[in-house]
Amino acid sequence: MPGAKEFIVLAAAVMSVNAVAVDTLLPALAEVGAAVNAGEDNRRQWLITAYLIGFGVSQLVYGTLSDHYGRKPFMLLGLSLYAAFAGLSVLASDFGTAVALRVLQGCGGGVSVLALSIIRDRHSGEEMVRVMSLAFMLFLGVPIFAPSLGHAILALSSWQWVFAAIALFGAALLPWVALRLPETLPRERRMPLSPRTVAQAIGCVLRQRDSLGYTLASTALVGALFGIVTSGQQLFANVFRAPEVFPLVFGTVATCVALAALLNGRVVGRFGARRTSHLALMGYLFVACVHGAVAWSGMERPWIFTALQSALMFCFGLMLANFGSLAMARLAHIAGTASAVQSLVINVGGALIGIFIGQSFDGTAVPMTLGSIASGCAALAMVLMAERGRLFQPVAAALPAQVAG
């Protein structure tokens, strides 16, 4: 049985598998694309999107089955798939095989959804919030440093070692989970395995105005983020001619997301989730429009890109967690399955939006910024739908609209 500190670090490590799989690979996309004959530069973006699709689809499977059979067997299964298919990616010699292996690796990475489940199993109330916050703070460090790790590996060796490092990370977690983590879901608390429960959760997500609106708003914003992730490396390599700067820029932007997430707890306590997230959405749209104008005018420079994207992602960090809370506000009775359904929609839908934005890359930042503007407008439309056309409402004022949903 791990102690409190070890348990928090273990949960954070499991949460981090996706950041390691995606962010570590970003600096190596050009080398991997050339090695597997990806063809035109934009096609190599599928090495990121393929993983995200596998990750998004598999979460519903892990969430549903682990509620019935327990967490530990599926954590071991997912980590095994993650490590195995990352390792096999070292041997990929053609683009189709590389993409297929990334989908399968993403299916293993979907096990990260169980990190929150094991925290919820062991803790409740304020203690659960404290443990989740600590695990999340540790997790936020990974996107900041992972691209630098990938860049360092490339400087010392070949792209195969980037995949090897990802595989080793998953492989290192396996014995840790197997030997130190007991089953956290006792038999008496396990849910019956029922397709009806899944269908009910899907129906609730689609029927509840606030759930559907905030889920789709999150999907649009995550899609814009994935568009930046998939084409950002190309922008720095092909346009700014500074690929070595990209890990630093990515880390700076990720730091802003982390700071916003840490600040969010205090801000929400004072202003509420609605007012905080709606104001952040207005800020997001303003910054996206400014960045679009800069890109369209041809004035884009690395430092301008970094400053504006940092501001954009700060607003993003103030929105996403609050949107998730508002989407789940009336689904507590089916929280586990409903959150898995919402996560599937957000991650798969976001991946598809992201690849559409990424595939539009034309050697400038214009498609990326237009994607952020369009996604922000779509998110605003979805929030207006959820709130019946009223923004910045306090909780008490919003309740009648929710009940009428």
C-alpha positions in Angstrom: 0.0 0.0 0.0 1.7 3.3 -1.1 1.8 6.2 1.4 0.0 9.5 0.7 3.0 11.1 -1.1 3.8 8.0 -3.2 0.1 7.6 -4.2 -0.1 11.3 -5.4 3.1 10.9 -7.5 1.8 7.6 -8.9 -1.6 9.1 -9.9 0.2 12.1 -11.5 2.5 9.7 -13.4 -0.5 7.8 -14.9 -2.1 11.1 -15.8 1.1 12.1 -17.6 1.2 9.3 -20.1 -0.5 11.3 -22.8 1.6 14.4 -22.4 4.7 12.2 -22.7 3.4 10.4 -25.8 2.4 13.6 -27.6 4.7 16.4 -26.4 7.9 14.5 -26.4 7.3 13.5 -30.0 6.6 17.1 -31.3 10.3 18.1 -31.9 10.9 14.8 -33.8 7.9 15.0 -36.2 10.0 16.1 -39.2 12.5 13.3 -38.7 9.8 10.6 -38.1 7.8 11.8 -41.1 10.8 11.6 -43.4 11.8 8.1 -42.0 8.3 6.6 -42.6 7.8 8.4 -46.0 4.9 10.6 -44.8 5.2 12.7 -47.9 4.1 16.4 -47.6 4.8 18.0 -44.3 1.2 18.3 -43.3 0.6 14.5 -43.4 3.0 13.9 -40.5 0.4 15.7 -38.2 -1.5 12.4 -38.3 1.1 11.0 -36.0 -0.3 13.2 -33.3 -4.0 13.0 -34.3 -3.9 9.3 -34.5 -2.8 9.0 -30.9 -5.5 11.5 -29.8 -8.2 9.5 -31.5 -7.2 6.2 -29.9 -6.9 7.9 -26.6 -10.4 9.5 -26.8 -12.2 6.4 -28.0 -10.7 4.1 -25.4 -11.6 6.2 -22.3 -15.2 5.1 -22.4 -14.1 1.5 -22.5 -11.8 1.9 -19.5 -14.3 3.9 -17.5 -17.2 1.6 -18.0 -15.4 -1.7 -17.6 -13.3 -0.6 -14.6 -16.5 0.4 -12.7 -17.5 -3.3 -13.0 -14.2 -5.3 -12.8 -12.0 -2.9 -10.8 -9.3 -0.4 -11.7 -6.0 -2.3 -11.4 -6.5 -4.9 -14.2 -7.2 -2.2 -16.8 -4.4 0.1 -15.6 -2.0 -2.8 -16.2 -3.6 -3.6 -19.5 -3.5 0.0 -20.7 0.1 0.6 -19.7 1.1 -2.6 -21.3 -0.5 -1.6 -24.6 1.0 1.9 -24.3 4.6 0.6 -23.7 4.3 -2.2 -26.3 3.1 -0.1 -29.2 5.4 2.8 -28.4 8.3 0.3 -28.6 7.0 -1.2 -31.8 6.9 2.3 -33.3 10.7 2.2 -33.4 10.4 -0.4 -36.1 7.9 1.4 -38.3 9.1 1.7 -41.9 6.0 3.2 -43.6 3.5 5.9 -42.8 0.4 3.7 -42.5 2.1 1.4 -40.0 3.3 4.3 -37.9 -0.2 5.9 -37.8 -1.8 2.5 -36.9 0.7 2.0 -34.1 0.0 5.5 -32.8 -3.7 4.7 -32.7 -3.1 1.6 -30.7 -0.7 3.4 -28.4 -3.4 6.0 -27.8 -5.8 3.2 -26.9 -3.3 2.2 -24.2 -2.9 5.8 -23.1 -6.6 6.1 -22.5 -6.0 4.4 -19.2 -5.0 7.8 -17.8 -8.7 8.4 -17.2 -8.4 5.9 -14.3 -6.0 8.2 -12.4 -8.9 10.3 -11.3 -11.0 7.2 -10.5 -8.4 5.8 -8.1 -8.2 9.1 -6.3 -12.0 9.2 -6.1 -12.0 5.6 -4.8 -9.6 6.4 -1.9 -10.6 9.9 -0.9 -13.7 12.0 -0.6 -14.7 15.6 0.2 -12.0 18.1 0.8 -9.3 15.5 1.0 -10.2 14.3 -2.5 -10.0 17.9 -3.8 -6.6 18.3 -2.1 -5.1 15.1 -3.5 -6.5 15.8 -7.0 -5.0 19.3 -6.9 -1.6 18.1 -5.8 -1.6 15.4 -8.5 -2.7 17.9 -11.1 0.1 20.3 -10.1 2.7 17.5 -10.6 1.1 16.6 -13.9 1.2 20.1 -15.2 5.0 20.0 -15.2 5.1 17.3 -17.9 3.9 19.4 -20.9 6.4 22.1 -19.9 9.5 19.9 -20.0 8.5 17.0 -22.4 9.3 18.9 -25.7 12.7 19.8 -24.3 13.3 16.1 -23.5 12.4 15.2 -27.1 14.7 17.9 -28.4 17.5 16.7 -26.2 17.1 13.1 -27.3 17.2 14.2 -31.0 20.4 16.2 -30.3 22.1 13.1 -28.9 20.6 10.3 -31.0 17.9 9.4 -33.5 14.1 9.6 -33.6 13.8 6.0 -32.6 15.0 6.8 -29.2 12.2 9.3 -28.7 9.7 6.4 -29.1 12.0 4.2 -26.9 11.8 6.9 -24.2 8.0 6.9 -24.4 7.9 3.1 -24.2 10.3 3.1 -21.2 8.1 5.6 -19.4 5.1 3.3 -19.7 7.2 0.2 -18.9 8.5 1.8 -15.7 5.0 2.5 -14.5 3.9 -1.2 -15.0 5.8 -2.7 -12.0 5.1 0.3 -9.9 1.3 -0.1 -10.4 1.6 -3.9 -10.2 3.6 -4.0 -6.9 2.5 -0.9 -5.1 -1.0 -0.1 -6.0 -3.8 -2.2 -4.5 -7.2 -2.5 -6.1 -8.9 0.7 -5.0 -12.5 -0.2 -5.9 -13.9 -2.8 -3.5 -16.4 -5.4 -4.8 -19.3 -4.0 -2.8 -19.0 -0.6 -4.6 -18.7 -2.0 -8.2 -21.4 -1.2 -10.7 -23.2 -3.8 -12.8 -22.0 -4.0 -16.4 -25.0 -2.6 -18.3 -25.2 -1.3 -21.9 -28.3 0.5 -20.7 -26.2 2.6 -18.2 -24.0 3.7 -21.0 -26.9 4.5 -23.3 -28.6 6.4 -20.4 -25.4 8.5 -19.9 -25.2 9.3 -23.6 -28.8 10.3 -23.6 -28.4 12.5 -20.6 -25.3 14.2 -22.1 -27.3 14.9 -25.4 -30.6 15.9 -23.8 -29.4 18.2 -21.0 -28.9 21.7 -22.5 -26.1 22.7 -20.2 -24.3 19.4 -20.5 -24.4 19.4 -24.3 -23.6 23.0 -24.7 -20.6 23.0 -22.4 -19.3 19.7 -23.8 -19.5 21.0 -27.4 -17.9 24.3 -26.3 -15.0 22.4 -24.8 -14.7 20.3 -27.9 -14.3 23.4 -30.1 -11.6 24.9 -27.8 -9.7 21.6 -27.5 -9.8 21.4 -31.3 -8.1 24.8 -31.6 -5.5 23.6 -29.1 -4.8 20.5 -31.0 -4.6 22.6 -34.2 -1.8 24.6 -32.6 -0.1 21.4 -31.3 -0.1 19.7 -34.6 1.2 22.6 -36.7 3.2 24.6 -34.2 6.4 22.7 -34.9 6.1 23.2 -38.6 5.7 27.0 -38.1 8.9 27.2 -36.1 10.8 24.9 -38.4 9.6 26.0 -41.8 8.7 29.7 -41.3 10.6 31.1 -38.4 13.6 28.8 -39.2 14.1 28.2 -35.5 13.1 24.6 -34.6 15.4 24.6 -31.6 13.3 27.4 -30.0 10.0 25.5 -30.3 10.5 23.4 -27.0 11.1 26.6 -25.1 8.0 28.3 -26.6 5.9 25.3 -26.0 7.0 25.1 -22.4 6.2 28.8 -21.9 2.7 28.4 -23.3 2.2 25.3 -21.2 3.3 27.2 -18.1 0.6 29.8 -18.8 -2.0 27.0 -18.9 -0.7 25.7 -15.6 -0.7 29.1 -13.9 -4.3 29.7 -15.1 -5.3 26.3 -13.7 -3.7 27.0 -10.4 -5.3 30.5 -10.2 -8.7 29.2 -11.2 -9.5 27.7 -7.7 -9.2 31.1 -6.1 -11.0 33.0 -8.8 -13.9 30.6 -9.0 -14.3 30.8 -5.2 -14.9 34.6 -5.6 -16.7 35.0 -8.9 -18.2 31.5 -9.7 -17.5 29.1 -12.5 -19.9 30.9 -15.0 -18.6 34.4 -14.6 -15.0 33.2 -14.6 -15.2 31.0 -17.7 -17.4 33.5 -19.6 -15.0 36.3 -19.0 -12.1 34.1 -20.0 -14.0 33.2 -23.2 -14.3 36.9 -24.1 -10.6 37.3 -23.4 -9.8 34.3 -25.6 -11.8 35.7 -28.5 -10.1 39.1 -28.2 -6.6 37.6 -28.1 -7.4 35.2 -31.0 -8.7 38.2 -33.2 -5.6 40.2 -32.4 -3.4 37.3 -33.3 -5.3 36.7 -36.5 -4.8 40.4 -37.5 -1.1 40.1 -36.7 -0.7 36.9 -38.8 -2.8 38.3 -41.7 -0.6 41.5 -41.8 2.6 39.4 -42.1 4.0 40.8 -38.9 4.2 37.4 -37.1 7.5 36.9 -35.3 8.5 34.2 -32.8 8.2 36.5 -29.8 4.9 37.9 -30.9 3.6 34.3 -31.4 4.8 33.3 -28.0 3.2 36.3 -26.2 -0.2 36.0 -27.9 -0.4 32.2 -27.6 0.6 32.4 -23.9 -2.3 34.9 -23.4 -4.7 32.7 -25.4 -3.8 29.6 -23.4 -4.1 31.4 -20.1 -7.7 32.1 -21.0 -8.0 28.5 -22.1 -6.8 27.3 -18.7 -9.5 29.4 -17.0 -12.2 27.9 -19.2 -11.7 24.2 -19.6 -12.0 23.0 -16.0 -15.0 25.3 -15.4 -16.7 24.2 -18.6 -16.2 20.6 -17.4 -17.8 21.3 -14.0 -20.8 23.1 -15.6 -21.3 20.2 -18.1 -21.4 17.7 -15.1 -23.6 19.9 -12.9 -26.7 17.8 -13.2 -25.2 14.4 -14.0 -23.9 13.4 -10.5 -26.0 10.3 -10.5 -24.1 8.9 -13.5 -20.9 10.9 -13.1 -18.4 8.2 -14.0 -20.0 7.1 -17.3 -21.2 10.6 -18.2 -17.7 12.1 -17.8 -16.3 9.3 -20.0 -18.9 10.0 -22.7 -18.1 13.8 -22.5 -14.3 13.1 -22.7 -14.8 10.9 -25.7 -16.7 13.6 -27.5 -14.2 16.3 -26.5 -11.1 14.4 -27.4 -12.2 12.7 -30.6 -14.1 15.8 -31.8 -11.2 18.0 -30.8 -8.7 15.7 -32.6 -10.8 15.9 -35.8 -11.1 19.7 -35.6 -7.4 19.9 -34.8 -6.3 17.9 -37.8 -8.6 20.1 -40.1 -6.8 23.2 -38.8 -3.4 21.5 -39.0 -4.0 20.3 -42.6 -4.7 23.9 -43.6 -1.2 25.0 -42.7 0.1 27.1 -45.6 3.4 28.3 -44.4 1.9 31.0 -42.2 0.2 31.3 -38.8 -3.0 32.5 -40.5 -4.9 29.1 -40.6 -3.9 28.4 -37.0 -5.2 31.8 -35.8 -8.4 31.6 -37.9 -9.0 28.2 -36.3 -8.7 29.7 -32.9 -11.2 32.5 -33.9 -13.6 30.1 -35.4 -13.4 27.7 -32.5 -13.9 30.5 -30.0 -17.0 31.7 -31.9 -18.3 28.2 -31.9 -17.7 27.8 -28.2 -19.5 31.1 -27.5 -22.5 29.9 -29.6 -22.6 26.7 -27.6 -22.3 28.6 -24.2 -25.2 30.9 -25.3 -27.2 27.8 -26.1 -26.5 26.3 -22.7 -27.3 29.5 -20.9 -30.3 30.5 -23.0 -28.6 33.5 -24.3 -27.4 35.0 -21.0 -23.8 35.2 -20.0 -22.1 36.1 -16.6 -25.1 34.8 -14.6 -24.4 33.9 -11.0 -25.3 30.4 -9.9 -28.6 31.3 -8.3 -29.7 33.1 -11.4 -28.7 30.2 -13.7 -30.5 27.5 -11.8 -34.0 28.0 -13.3 -32.6 27.8 -16.8 -30.8 24.6 -15.8 -33.8 23.0 -14.3 -35.8 23.9 -17.3 -33.1 22.4 -19.5 
